[in-house]
Amino acid sequence: MNATEPFHYPFEFRGQLGEFWRLWWRDILLCVVTLGVYIPWAQINIRRYFYRNTWLNGEVFNYTGNPIVILRGRALSLGLKSIYAAIFIVILG
């Protein structure tokens, strides 16, 4: 092989459509039942499914996201937006 030739690694997806839809529907149901609190866990589940079923050159990917960190970040964002909105209402109110 010449040093200037690009490498070609085979990508392979080994997931099953039925398996994905069961995961997706379960996550949707749990998001509705918990009024959206489960959304970070659903995001992590979907990403982990795709990462764990994607192979590159015989190696599998792994997603190590943490749903608690995502939930905490969203709560902080909501709190800051609420404070901003309250200040805006007081100033213009």
Summary of the structure (lengths in Angstrom):
residues: 93
radius of gyration: 20.7
end to end distance: 72.0
largest distance: 72.0
contacts: 194
relative contact order: 0.12
helix: 61%
strand: 9%
